Amino acid sequence: MNKQAVEERRIVISIGGGHATGVGAIAVELQNTFKNLFNSINIRVINLDKMIEGDVKSYNNGDYDFDNILNLVYEKHAITSQNDVIQHDYEDPIDLIIVCGCYALYDKRINAISQLKVFLDSDADKRLISLIKKNKVDTNEQLAQLITEYMDHLRPEMQQYIEPTRVFADLIIPSTNENLGRAILVDGIVKTIEETRSQMGEANNANSKVRPRLWDFEAETMDLEKDRYYDLS
């Protein structure tokens, strides 16, 4: 099997967003959804927020080993040379890989191989409230410590490193319209899986017209809330 064949088998979806915006939870929901819809495809979730390097956080991109993360994306079909790959027993030709985390859209190499890049948008107040709930803060001391970490580290990290990755997203989902955004995301990935299978000659009718990917519609826009428009390009 050559490298091109490997590329055709892999679908990479990258989901980024700020702290406590639920990127990991959405990735798991998508994983379960597609296990039910397509019971034979290979589905993996790579959660960057669970792969922070070292014992002390730097609150920047240095907390992540992107070389290792990229290797994990290629893991199932590990390329050993320009034209060779490690052989596997393929039960299904498609690998769906969901890369998620605050820095999921940070690395240019991962962005380059992602068929869809998503950013979960949320305002600062909601992220702080979500952090308080996530950390189960129930004392004044715990609250003071969390607010100090947020003001001194998390907020600057968001502004300097995470928020700028928003421009790489194909789809931006505001927290006020998460349900609509998830439905569009699921629909788009389903179309990609169908398209990939058809291109590989696995469709029941090889001459049937394949539905285009949702984010390929250049004229498609979503009016998710007043004065906020998101192009699916």
DRENLUM-449575 format. One record per residue: residue number from 1; residue in three letters; y, x, z of N, C-alpha, C in turn. Coordinates in pm, whole numbers. Layout:
+-----+--------+--------+--------+--------+--------+--------+--------+--------+--------+--------+
! num ! residu !    n_v !    n_u !    n_w !   ca_v !   ca_u !   ca_w !    c_v !    c_u !    c_w !
+-----+--------+--------+--------+--------+--------+--------+--------+--------+--------+--------+
! NUM !    ALA !      Y !      X !      Z !      Y !      X !      Z !      Y !      X !      Z !
...
+-----+--------+--------+--------+--------+--------+--------+--------+--------+--------+--------+
% end
This chain:
+-----+--------+--------+--------+--------+--------+--------+--------+--------+--------+--------+
! num ! residu !    n_v !    n_u !    n_w !   ca_v !   ca_u !   ca_w !    c_v !    c_u !    c_w !
+-----+--------+--------+--------+--------+--------+--------+--------+--------+--------+--------+
!   1 !    MET !   -120 !     85 !      0 !      0 !      0 !      0 !    124 !     88 !      0 !
!   2 !    ASN !    221 !     58 !    -89 !    340 !    140 !    -95 !    450 !     85 !     -5 !
!   3 !    LYS !    558 !    161 !      2 !    667 !    123 !     92 !    729 !     -9 !     53 !
!   4 !    GLN !    742 !    -34 !    -77 !    803 !   -159 !   -122 !    722 !   -280 !    -76 !
!   5 !    ALA !    589 !   -268 !    -82 !    503 !   -377 !    -37 !    523 !   -404 !    111 !
!   6 !    VAL !    542 !   -297 !    188 !    567 !   -313 !    331 !    698 !   -386 !    355 !
!   7 !    GLU !    802 !   -347 !    280 !    933 !   -410 !    296 !    925 !   -559 !    266 !
!   8 !    GLU !    845 !   -596 !    167 !    833 !   -737 !    128 !    764 !   -820 !    235 !
!   9 !    ARG !    687 !   -757 !    320 !    612 !   -829 !    424 !    695 !   -852 !    550 !
!  10 !    ARG !    803 !   -781 !    566 !    877 !   -781 !    692 !   1004 !   -865 !    684 !
!  11 !    ILE !   1023 !   -952 !    782 !   1145 !  -1030 !    798 !   1205 !   -993 !    932 !
!  12 !    VAL !   1327 !   -939 !    931 !   1393 !   -897 !   1055 !   1514 !   -986 !   1080 !
!  13 !    ILE !   1518 !  -1046 !   1198 !   1631 !  -1127 !   1241 !   1694 !  -1059 !   1362 !
!  14 !    SER !   1822 !  -1029 !   1356 !   1890 !   -963 !   1468 !   1986 !  -1061 !   1534 !
!  15 !    ILE !   1976 !  -1072 !   1667 !   2060 !  -1167 !   1742 !   2134 !  -1092 !   1852 !
!  16 !    GLY !   2265 !  -1080 !   1839 !   2347 !  -1012 !   1938 !   2440 !  -1109 !   2007 !
!  17 !    GLY !   2514 !  -1056 !   2103 !   2608 !  -1139 !   2178 !   2646 !  -1072 !   2308 !
!  18 !    GLY !   2738 !  -1132 !   2380 !   2786 !  -1074 !   2505 !   2686 !  -1087 !   2618 !
!  19 !    HIS !   2724 !  -1033 !   2733 !   2639 !  -1038 !   2852 !   2613 !  -1183 !   2893 !
!  20 !    ALA !   2488 !  -1211 !   2926 !   2448 !  -1343 !   2978 !   2480 !  -1457 !   2882 !
!  21 !    THR !   2471 !  -1430 !   2751 !   2490 !  -1537 !   2654 !   2358 !  -1600 !   2611 !
!  22 !    GLY !   2247 !  -1547 !   2664 !   2118 !  -1608 !   2637 !   2051 !  -1562 !   2510 !
!  23 !    VAL !   2083 !  -1440 !   2464 !   2021 !  -1392 !   2340 !   1870 !  -1377 !   2355 !
!  24 !    GLY !   1826 !  -1329 !   2470 !   1682 !  -1313 !   2494 !   1610 !  -1446 !   2497 !
!  25 !    ALA !   1672 !  -1544 !   2561 !   1610 !  -1676 !   2572 !   1597 !  -1741 !   2435 !
!  26 !    ILE !   1700 !  -1728 !   2352 !   1694 !  -1785 !   2219 !   1587 !  -1717 !   2135 !
!  27 !    ALA !   1573 !  -1585 !   2150 !   1469 !  -1513 !   2076 !   1330 !  -1563 !   2112 !
!  28 !    VAL !   1307 !  -1584 !   2241 !   1177 !  -1635 !   2285 !   1155 !  -1777 !   2235 !
!  29 !    GLU !   1259 !  -1860 !   2238 !   1248 !  -1996 !   2185 !   1210 !  -1994 !   2037 !
!  30 !    LEU !   1275 !  -1904 !   1962 !   1243 !  -1892 !   1820 !   1100 !  -1846 !   1800 !
!  31 !    GLN !   1057 !  -1751 !   1882 !    920 !  -1702 !   1873 !    820 !  -1815 !   1894 !
!  32 !    ASN !    842 !  -1897 !   1995 !    753 !  -2009 !   2022 !    759 !  -2114 !   1911 !
!  33 !    THR !    879 !  -2138 !   1860 !    895 !  -2235 !   1752 !    816 !  -2195 !   1629 !
!  34 !    PHE !    825 !  -2067 !   1591 !    759 !  -2024 !   1468 !    609 !  -2002 !   1487 !
!  35 !    LYS !    567 !  -1980 !   1610 !    423 !  -1978 !   1637 !    363 !  -2115 !   1611 !
!  36 !    ASN !    439 !  -2219 !   1644 !    392 !  -2355 !   1622 !    399 !  -2395 !   1475 !
!  37 !    LEU !    504 !  -2349 !   1408 !    522 !  -2386 !   1268 !    431 !  -2308 !   1174 !
!  38 !    PHE !    412 !  -2179 !   1205 !    331 !  -2091 !   1122 !    233 !  -2019 !   1213 !
!  39 !    ASN !    116 !  -2075 !   1231 !     25 !  -2024 !   1333 !    -46 !  -1895 !   1295 !
!  40 !    SER !    -18 !  -1842 !   1176 !    -89 !  -1721 !   1137 !      0 !  -1600 !   1115 !
!  41 !    ILE !    134 !  -1618 !   1108 !    219 !  -1502 !   1085 !    233 !  -1420 !   1212 !
!  42 !    ASN !    262 !  -1293 !   1194 !    281 !  -1202 !   1307 !    426 !  -1210 !   1354 !
!  43 !    ILE !    447 !  -1240 !   1482 !    582 !  -1256 !   1536 !    600 !  -1163 !   1656 !
!  44 !    ARG !    707 !  -1084 !   1653 !    737 !   -995 !   1765 !    883 !  -1010 !   1805 !
!  45 !    VAL !    910 !   -996 !   1934 !   1047 !   -993 !   1986 !   1072 !   -855 !   2044 !
!  46 !    ILE !   1179 !   -791 !   2000 !   1220 !   -662 !   2055 !   1352 !   -686 !   2129 !
!  47 !    ASN !   1345 !   -689 !   2262 !   1462 !   -718 !   2345 !   1527 !   -588 !   2391 !
!  48 !    LEU !   1640 !   -554 !   2332 !   1708 !   -429 !   2365 !   1754 !   -425 !   2510 !
!  49 !    ASP !   1787 !   -541 !   2566 !   1838 !   -544 !   2703 !   1731 !   -508 !   2806 !
!  50 !    LYS !   1605 !   -503 !   2762 !   1497 !   -460 !   2850 !   1456 !   -315 !   2821 !
!  51 !    MET !   1534 !   -248 !   2737 !   1499 !   -113 !   2695 !   1611 !    -13 !   2725 !
!  52 !    ILE !   1689 !    -39 !   2828 !   1800 !     50 !   2862 !   1746 !    182 !   2914 !
!  53 !    GLU !   1798 !    292 !   2862 !   1751 !    425 !   2896 !   1811 !    472 !   3028 !
!  54 !    GLY !   1732 !    545 !   3106 !   1781 !    608 !   3228 !   1794 !    513 !   3345 !
!  55 !    ASP !   1819 !    570 !   3461 !   1832 !    492 !   3583 !   1974 !    445 !   3608 !
!  56 !    VAL !   2072 !    516 !   3549 !   2212 !    482 !   3569 !   2272 !    436 !   3437 !
!  57 !    LYS !   2330 !    318 !   3435 !   2388 !    264 !   3313 !   2520 !    333 !   3279 !
!  58 !    SER !   2538 !    357 !   3150 !   2665 !    413 !   3103 !   2759 !    305 !   3052 !
!  59 !    TYR !   2706 !    185 !   3034 !   2782 !     72 !   2982 !   2841 !    103 !   2844 !
!  60 !    ASN !   2759 !    164 !   2759 !   2797 !    188 !   2620 !   2671 !    206 !   2537 !
!  61 !    ASN !   2685 !    240 !   2410 !   2570 !    253 !   2322 !   2474 !    364 !   2364 !
!  62 !    GLY !   2520 !    455 !   2448 !   2434 !    563 !   2496 !   2321 !    516 !   2585 !
!  63 !    ASP !   2325 !    390 !   2626 !   2217 !    336 !   2710 !   2092 !    304 !   2629 !
!  64 !    TYR !   2100 !    315 !   2496 !   1990 !    272 !   2411 !   1943 !    385 !   2319 !
!  65 !    ASP !   1813 !    393 !   2300 !   1754 !    488 !   2206 !   1727 !    412 !   2076 !
!  66 !    PHE !   1824 !    414 !   1986 !   1812 !    335 !   1865 !   1707 !    391 !   1769 !
!  67 !    ASP !   1680 !    521 !   1778 !   1572 !    578 !   1696 !   1438 !    515 !   1735 !
!  68 !    ASN !   1416 !    501 !   1865 !   1292 !    441 !   1915 !   1287 !    292 !   1879 !
!  69 !    ILE !   1399 !    225 !   1891 !   1404 !     82 !   1857 !   1372 !     61 !   1710 !
!  70 !    LEU !   1427 !    146 !   1625 !   1398 !    136 !   1482 !   1250 !    161 !   1455 !
!  71 !    ASN !   1192 !    256 !   1526 !   1048 !    282 !   1510 !    966 !    161 !   1550 !
!  72 !    LEU !   1010 !     88 !   1652 !    939 !    -32 !   1695 !    944 !   -140 !   1588 !
!  73 !    VAL !   1056 !   -148 !   1517 !   1067 !   -245 !   1409 !    962 !   -215 !   1301 !
!  74 !    TYR !    943 !    -86 !   1274 !    847 !    -44 !   1170 !    705 !    -30 !   1224 !
!  75 !    GLU !    683 !    -56 !   1350 !    557 !    -22 !   1419 !    433 !    -73 !   1348 !
!  76 !    LYS !    430 !   -198 !   1308 !    307 !   -255 !   1252 !    268 !   -188 !   1121 !
!  77 !    HIS !    369 !   -155 !   1042 !    343 !    -87 !    915 !    410 !     49 !    921 !
!  78 !    ALA !    364 !    134 !   1009 !    430 !    263 !   1032 !    421 !    352 !    909 !
!  79 !    ILE !    536 !    393 !    860 !    541 !    475 !    741 !    517 !    621 !    777 !
!  80 !    THR !    414 !    683 !    719 !    381 !    821 !    751 !    436 !    919 !    648 !
!  81 !    SER !    470 !    870 !    531 !    533 !    953 !    428 !    607 !    860 !    335 !
!  82 !    GLN !    662 !    913 !    228 !    743 !    831 !    139 !    664 !    717 !     77 !
!  83 !    ASN !    536 !    739 !     49 !    457 !    638 !    -21 !    337 !    588 !     57 !
!  84 !    ASP !    313 !    641 !    175 !    194 !    605 !    251 !    230 !    531 !    378 !
!  85 !    VAL !    143 !    442 !    421 !    160 !    374 !    548 !     27 !    372 !    620 !
!  86 !    ILE !     33 !    357 !    752 !    -90 !    339 !    828 !   -146 !    203 !    795 !
!  87 !    GLN !   -274 !    198 !    759 !   -335 !     72 !    717 !   -369 !    -16 !    837 !
!  88 !    HIS !   -355 !   -145 !    817 !   -387 !   -243 !    921 !   -471 !   -355 !    859 !
!  89 !    ASP !   -533 !   -431 !    945 !   -608 !   -548 !    900 !   -512 !   -666 !    901 !
!  90 !    TYR !   -466 !   -708 !    784 !   -364 !   -811 !    777 !   -426 !   -950 !    779 !
!  91 !    GLU !   -406 !  -1022 !    887 !   -448 !  -1162 !    891 !   -349 !  -1247 !    813 !
!  92 !    ASP !   -227 !  -1207 !    811 !   -122 !  -1274 !    738 !    -27 !  -1168 !    689 !
!  93 !    PRO !     26 !  -1179 !    569 !    107 !  -1071 !    513 !    248 !  -1061 !    569 !
!  94 !    ILE !    292 !  -1158 !    648 !    431 !  -1160 !    690 !    446 !  -1118 !    836 !
!  95 !    ASP !    540 !  -1027 !    860 !    577 !   -989 !    996 !    718 !  -1041 !   1023 !
!  96 !    LEU !    734 !  -1128 !   1122 !    865 !  -1176 !   1163 !    903 !  -1102 !   1290 !
!  97 !    ILE !   1010 !  -1025 !   1282 !   1054 !   -943 !   1395 !   1193 !   -988 !   1437 !
!  98 !    ILE !   1207 !  -1026 !   1564 !   1335 !  -1072 !   1617 !   1389 !   -963 !   1709 !
!  99 !    VAL !   1498 !   -901 !   1668 !   1564 !   -799 !   1749 !   1679 !   -867 !   1822 !
! 100 !    CYS !   1682 !   -858 !   1954 !   1785 !   -929 !   2029 !   1845 !   -840 !   2137 !
! 101 !    GLY !   1961 !   -878 !   2186 !   2026 !   -802 !   2292 !   2174 !   -784 !   2263 !
! 102 !    CYS !   2248 !   -737 !   2362 !   2392 !   -719 !   2347 !   2427 !   -625 !   2232 !
! 103 !    TYR !   2340 !   -526 !   2209 !   2368 !   -426 !   2104 !   2279 !   -444 !   1981 !
! 104 !    ALA !   2230 !   -564 !   1960 !   2138 !   -589 !   1848 !   2204 !   -567 !   1713 !
! 105 !    LEU !   2336 !   -581 !   1705 !   2407 !   -562 !   1578 !   2483 !   -430 !   1575 !
! 106 !    TYR !   2451 !   -339 !   1664 !   2528 !   -214 !   1675 !   2484 !   -107 !   1577 !
! 107 !    ASP !   2353 !    -91 !   1560 !   2301 !     19 !   1478 !   2301 !    -19 !   1330 !
! 108 !    LYS !   2364 !     65 !   1247 !   2377 !     36 !   1105 !   2242 !     30 !   1035 !
! 109 !    ARG !   2147 !    111 !   1080 !   2016 !    113 !   1014 !   1940 !    -17 !   1038 !
! 110 !    ILE !   1949 !    -69 !   1159 !   1883 !   -196 !   1188 !   1952 !   -310 !   1114 !
! 111 !    ASN !   2085 !   -305 !   1108 !   2159 !   -407 !   1032 !   2118 !   -406 !    886 !
! 112 !    ALA !   2094 !   -287 !    832 !   2063 !   -274 !    690 !   1931 !   -340 !    652 !
! 113 !    ILE !   1836 !   -347 !    747 !   1706 !   -406 !    716 !   1691 !   -547 !    772 !
! 114 !    SER !   1799 !   -601 !    828 !   1794 !   -736 !    884 !   1833 !   -838 !    777 !
! 115 !    GLN !   1744 !   -934 !    755 !   1775 !  -1040 !    658 !   1881 !  -1137 !    710 !
! 116 !    LEU !   1889 !  -1149 !    843 !   1990 !  -1236 !    903 !   2038 !  -1174 !   1033 !
! 117 !    LYS !   2171 !  -1167 !   1047 !   2232 !  -1112 !   1168 !   2316 !  -1223 !   1233 !
! 118 !    VAL !   2289 !  -1248 !   1361 !   2351 !  -1359 !   1433 !   2426 !  -1307 !   1555 !
! 119 !    PHE !   2542 !  -1365 !   1582 !   2617 !  -1329 !   1703 !   2642 !  -1456 !   1783 !
! 120 !    LEU !   2601 !  -1456 !   1911 !   2625 !  -1569 !   1999 !   2760 !  -1550 !   2067 !
! 121 !    ASP !   2853 !  -1637 !   2036 !   2990 !  -1622 !   2082 !   3014 !  -1705 !   2207 !
! 122 !    SER !   3079 !  -1645 !   2306 !   3107 !  -1716 !   2431 !   3231 !  -1656 !   2494 !
! 123 !    ASP !   3313 !  -1739 !   2557 !   3435 !  -1685 !   2617 !   3403 !  -1613 !   2748 !
! 124 !    ALA !   3498 !  -1533 !   2793 !   3478 !  -1446 !   2908 !   3445 !  -1523 !   3036 !
! 125 !    ASP !   3513 !  -1635 !   3056 !   3490 !  -1714 !   3178 !   3346 !  -1764 !   3184 !
! 126 !    LYS !   3296 !  -1813 !   3071 !   3159 !  -1865 !   3069 !   3058 !  -1753 !   3090 !
! 127 !    ARG !   3085 !  -1635 !   3034 !   2993 !  -1523 !   3055 !   2988 !  -1484 !   3202 !
! 128 !    LEU !   3104 !  -1482 !   3268 !   3107 !  -1447 !   3411 !   3032 !  -1550 !   3493 !
! 129 !    ILE !   3052 !  -1677 !   3464 !   2980 !  -1783 !   3538 !   2830 !  -1770 !   3515 !
! 130 !    SER !   2792 !  -1741 !   3392 !   2649 !  -1724 !   3361 !   2590 !  -1604 !   3432 !
! 131 !    LEU !   2669 !  -1497 !   3444 !   2624 !  -1378 !   3518 !   2602 !  -1411 !   3665 !
! 132 !    ILE !   2692 !  -1489 !   3723 !   2678 !  -1528 !   3864 !   2551 !  -1610 !   3884 !
! 133 !    LYS !   2523 !  -1703 !   3793 !   2401 !  -1784 !   3803 !   2277 !  -1698 !   3778 !
! 134 !    LYS !   2285 !  -1610 !   3679 !   2170 !  -1526 !   3644 !   2131 !  -1434 !   3760 !
! 135 !    ASN !   2231 !  -1382 !   3830 !   2205 !  -1291 !   3942 !   2183 !  -1364 !   4074 !
! 136 !    LYS !   2187 !  -1496 !   4070 !   2162 !  -1579 !   4188 !   2250 !  -1536 !   4306 !
! 137 !    VAL !   2379 !  -1523 !   4277 !   2474 !  -1482 !   4379 !   2495 !  -1594 !   4479 !
! 138 !    ASP !   2475 !  -1564 !   4607 !   2493 !  -1669 !   4709 !   2567 !  -1619 !   4832 !
! 139 !    THR !   2621 !  -1497 !   4828 !   2702 !  -1448 !   4940 !   2833 !  -1392 !   4885 !
! 140 !    ASN !   2933 !  -1387 !   4970 !   3064 !  -1333 !   4929 !   3053 !  -1186 !   4889 !
! 141 !    GLU !   2967 !  -1112 !   4958 !   2950 !   -969 !   4928 !   2889 !   -950 !   4788 !
! 142 !    GLN !   2787 !  -1030 !   4757 !   2725 !  -1021 !   4625 !   2824 !  -1059 !   4516 !
! 143 !    LEU !   2905 !  -1162 !   4544 !   3004 !  -1206 !   4447 !   3108 !  -1097 !   4422 !
! 144 !    ALA !   3152 !  -1033 !   4530 !   3252 !   -926 !   4517 !   3196 !   -809 !   4436 !
! 145 !    GLN !   3070 !   -774 !   4460 !   3008 !   -664 !   4386 !   2995 !   -696 !   4237 !
! 146 !    LEU !   2956 !   -820 !   4208 !   2939 !   -858 !   4068 !   3073 !   -861 !   3995 !
! 147 !    ILE !   3175 !   -916 !   4060 !   3307 !   -922 !   3997 !   3361 !   -780 !   3973 !
! 148 !    THR !   3335 !   -689 !   4067 !   3378 !   -550 !   4050 !   3309 !   -487 !   3930 !
! 149 !    GLU !   3177 !   -509 !   3919 !   3103 !   -456 !   3804 !   3155 !   -517 !   3674 !
! 150 !    TYR !   3181 !   -646 !   3677 !   3230 !   -714 !   3558 !   3365 !   -659 !   3514 !
! 151 !    MET !   3458 !   -646 !   3607 !   3593 !   -602 !   3573 !   3596 !   -455 !   3533 !
! 152 !    ASP !   3519 !   -372 !   3604 !   3524 !   -227 !   3581 !   3436 !   -180 !   3466 !
! 153 !    HIS !   3328 !   -254 !   3439 !   3230 !   -204 !   3341 !   3197 !   -305 !   3231 !
! 154 !    LEU !   3156 !   -425 !   3269 !   3106 !   -520 !   3169 !   3214 !   -570 !   3075 !
! 155 !    ARG !   3329 !   -602 !   3128 !   3437 !   -650 !   3041 !   3485 !   -541 !   2944 !
! 156 !    PRO !   3510 !   -417 !   2992 !   3546 !   -312 !   2896 !   3436 !   -284 !   2795 !
! 157 !    GLU !   3309 !   -290 !   2839 !   3197 !   -269 !   2746 !   3198 !   -376 !   2637 !
! 158 !    MET !   3221 !   -499 !   2678 !   3225 !   -608 !   2581 !   3335 !   -585 !   2479 !
! 159 !    GLN !   3453 !   -547 !   2526 !   3568 !   -530 !   2437 !   3552 !   -411 !   2344 !
! 160 !    GLN !   3495 !   -301 !   2394 !   3491 !   -177 !   2317 !   3367 !   -163 !   2230 !
! 161 !    TYR !   3254 !   -218 !   2273 !   3128 !   -190 !   2204 !   3058 !   -314 !   2148 !
! 162 !    ILE !   3060 !   -424 !   2221 !   2981 !   -541 !   2182 !   3059 !   -635 !   2091 !
! 163 !    GLU !   3180 !   -672 !   2131 !   3262 !   -762 !   2050 !   3284 !   -710 !   1908 !
! 164 !    PRO !   3307 !   -580 !   1887 !   3327 !   -531 !   1749 !   3207 !   -554 !   1657 !
! 165 !    THR !   3085 !   -570 !   1713 !   2969 !   -592 !   1628 !   2967 !   -732 !   1570 !
! 166 !    ARG !   3054 !   -816 !   1618 !   3064 !   -955 !   1569 !   3090 !   -959 !   1419 !
! 167 !    VAL !   3162 !   -860 !   1367 !   3199 !   -861 !   1225 !   3078 !   -841 !   1135 !
! 168 !    PHE !   2968 !   -791 !   1188 !   2849 !   -768 !   1107 !   2760 !   -892 !   1096 !
! 169 !    ALA !   2794 !   -996 !   1173 !   2709 !  -1115 !   1177 !   2723 !  -1199 !   1050 !
! 170 !    ASP !   2610 !  -1253 !   1004 !   2609 !  -1350 !    895 !   2636 !  -1490 !    948 !
! 171 !    LEU !   2599 !  -1511 !   1074 !   2614 !  -1642 !   1136 !   2665 !  -1623 !   1277 !
! 172 !    ILE !   2774 !  -1692 !   1311 !   2830 !  -1686 !   1446 !   2812 !  -1822 !   1510 !
! 173 !    ILE !   2745 !  -1822 !   1625 !   2717 !  -1948 !   1694 !   2801 !  -1956 !   1821 !
! 174 !    PRO !   2899 !  -2045 !   1828 !   2977 !  -2062 !   1951 !   2893 !  -2129 !   2058 !
! 175 !    SER !   2920 !  -2095 !   2181 !   2843 !  -2152 !   2292 !   2858 !  -2303 !   2300 !
! 176 !    THR !   2968 !  -2356 !   2244 !   2989 !  -2501 !   2248 !   2904 !  -2575 !   2146 !
! 177 !    ASN !   2840 !  -2501 !   2055 !   2758 !  -2565 !   1951 !   2623 !  -2495 !   1937 !
! 178 !    GLU !   2563 !  -2458 !   2050 !   2438 !  -2383 !   2046 !   2326 !  -2461 !   1979 !
! 179 !    ASN !   2317 !  -2590 !   2007 !   2207 !  -2669 !   1950 !   2215 !  -2676 !   1798 !
! 180 !    LEU !   2336 !  -2699 !   1746 !   2355 !  -2702 !   1602 !   2325 !  -2565 !   1542 !
! 181 !    GLY !   2375 !  -2460 !   1608 !   2352 !  -2325 !   1558 !   2205 !  -2289 !   1555 !
! 182 !    ARG !   2130 !  -2327 !   1656 !   1987 !  -2297 !   1661 !   1912 !  -2373 !   1551 !
! 183 !    ALA !   1952 !  -2497 !   1528 !   1886 !  -2575 !   1423 !   1908 !  -2511 !   1287 !
! 184 !    ILE !   2030 !  -2465 !   1261 !   2060 !  -2399 !   1135 !   1983 !  -2268 !   1125 !
! 185 !    LEU !   1973 !  -2197 !   1236 !   1901 !  -2069 !   1238 !   1754 !  -2090 !   1207 !
! 186 !    VAL !   1691 !  -2189 !   1271 !   1550 !  -2218 !   1245 !   1529 !  -2256 !   1100 !
! 187 !    ASP !   1616 !  -2342 !   1048 !   1604 !  -2386 !    910 !   1615 !  -2269 !    813 !
! 188 !    GLY !   1709 !  -2179 !    841 !   1726 !  -2063 !    755 !   1607 !  -1971 !    755 !
! 189 !    ILE !   1548 !  -1947 !    873 !   1432 !  -1858 !    882 !   1311 !  -1920 !    814 !
! 190 !    VAL !   1294 !  -2051 !    830 !   1183 !  -2119 !    762 !   1194 !  -2099 !    611 !
! 191 !    LYS !   1314 !  -2114 !    558 !   1334 !  -2095 !    414 !   1301 !  -1951 !    372 !
! 192 !    THR !   1336 !  -1855 !    458 !   1307 !  -1716 !    425 !   1157 !  -1690 !    423 !
! 193 !    ILE !   1085 !  -1746 !    520 !    939 !  -1730 !    522 !    877 !  -1792 !    398 !
! 194 !    GLU !    923 !  -1912 !    361 !    871 !  -1977 !    241 !    901 !  -1894 !    117 !
! 195 !    GLU !   1021 !  -1840 !    110 !   1061 !  -1759 !     -4 !    976 !  -1632 !    -12 !
! 196 !    THR !    955 !  -1568 !    103 !    875 !  -1446 !    106 !    732 !  -1473 !     61 !
! 197 !    ARG !    674 !  -1581 !    110 !    537 !  -1615 !     70 !    529 !  -1645 !    -80 !
! 198 !    SER !    629 !  -1713 !   -131 !    629 !  -1746 !   -272 !    641 !  -1621 !   -358 !
! 199 !    GLN !    727 !  -1529 !   -317 !    744 !  -1406 !   -391 !    617 !  -1322 !   -394 !
! 200 !    MET !    535 !  -1338 !   -290 !    410 !  -1262 !   -283 !    296 !  -1336 !   -351 !
! 201 !    GLY !    328 !  -1450 !   -413 !    226 !  -1523 !   -487 !    138 !  -1609 !   -400 !
! 202 !    GLU !    185 !  -1643 !   -279 !    101 !  -1720 !   -187 !    136 !  -1869 !   -185 !
! 203 !    ALA !    240 !  -1907 !   -257 !    277 !  -2048 !   -258 !    169 !  -2128 !   -332 !
! 204 !    ASN !    150 !  -2252 !   -292 !     50 !  -2336 !   -356 !     81 !  -2356 !   -503 !
! 205 !    ASN !    210 !  -2368 !   -534 !    250 !  -2383 !   -674 !    341 !  -2267 !   -708 !
! 206 !    ALA !    291 !  -2170 !   -779 !    368 !  -2049 !   -807 !    490 !  -2078 !   -892 !
! 207 !    ASN !    491 !  -2190 !   -964 !    603 !  -2222 !  -1050 !    706 !  -2312 !   -983 !
! 208 !    SER !    679 !  -2347 !   -858 !    771 !  -2437 !   -788 !    901 !  -2363 !   -754 !
! 209 !    LYS !   1008 !  -2437 !   -749 !   1137 !  -2378 !   -718 !   1147 !  -2350 !   -569 !
! 210 !    VAL !   1184 !  -2229 !   -535 !   1195 !  -2191 !   -395 !   1333 !  -2228 !   -344 !
! 211 !    ARG !   1340 !  -2290 !   -227 !   1470 !  -2324 !   -170 !   1543 !  -2196 !   -131 !
! 212 !    PRO !   1670 !  -2181 !   -166 !   1743 !  -2057 !   -135 !   1765 !  -2043 !     15 !
! 213 !    ARG !   1788 !  -1920 !     59 !   1815 !  -1896 !    199 !   1947 !  -1961 !    238 !
! 214 !    LEU !   1950 !  -2014 !    358 !   2067 !  -2088 !    402 !   2192 !  -2001 !    398 !
! 215 !    TRP !   2181 !  -1874 !    438 !   2299 !  -1790 !    447 !   2336 !  -1725 !    314 !
! 216 !    ASP !   2268 !  -1763 !    205 !   2305 !  -1715 !     73 !   2403 !  -1810 !      4 !
! 217 !    PHE !   2430 !  -1924 !     64 !   2521 !  -2019 !      4 !   2664 !  -1969 !     25 !
! 218 !    GLU !   2723 !  -1912 !    -79 !   2855 !  -1852 !    -65 !   2962 !  -1954 !    -30 !
! 219 !    ALA !   2944 !  -2076 !    -75 !   3047 !  -2178 !    -51 !   3022 !  -2257 !     77 !
! 220 !    GLU !   2911 !  -2227 !    146 !   2873 !  -2306 !    263 !   2956 !  -2264 !    384 !
! 221 !    THR !   3012 !  -2359 !    455 !   3085 !  -2332 !    578 !   3049 !  -2436 !    681 !
! 222 !    MET !   3069 !  -2398 !    807 !   3046 !  -2492 !    916 !   3175 !  -2511 !    993 !
! 223 !    ASP !   3219 !  -2633 !   1007 !   3333 !  -2662 !   1092 !   3276 !  -2695 !   1229 !
! 224 !    LEU !   3255 !  -2592 !   1312 !   3188 !  -2613 !   1439 !   3283 !  -2662 !   1548 !
! 225 !    GLU !   3407 !  -2625 !   1537 !   3504 !  -2680 !   1629 !   3641 !  -2662 !   1566 !
! 226 !    LYS !   3738 !  -2733 !   1614 !   3867 !  -2736 !   1550 !   3923 !  -2596 !   1528 !
! 227 !    ASP !   3967 !  -2571 !   1406 !   4029 !  -2444 !   1367 !   3934 !  -2326 !   1375 !
! 228 !    ARG !   3803 !  -2350 !   1378 !   3707 !  -2239 !   1378 !   3605 !  -2264 !   1268 !
! 229 !    TYR !   3600 !  -2173 !   1171 !   3511 !  -2188 !   1058 !   3424 !  -2063 !   1048 !
! 230 !    TYR !   3298 !  -2083 !   1012 !   3208 !  -1971 !   1001 !   3138 !  -1975 !    866 !
! 231 !    ASP !   3160 !  -1874 !    785 !   3096 !  -1865 !    654 !   2954 !  -1818 !    669 !
! 232 !    LEU !   2861 !  -1882 !    599 !   2724 !  -1837 !    594 !   2708 !  -1755 !    466 !
! 233 !    SER !   2749 !  -1631 !    475 !   2748 !  -1547 !    355 !   2652 !  -1430 !    369 !
+-----+--------+--------+--------+--------+--------+--------+--------+--------+--------+--------+
% end
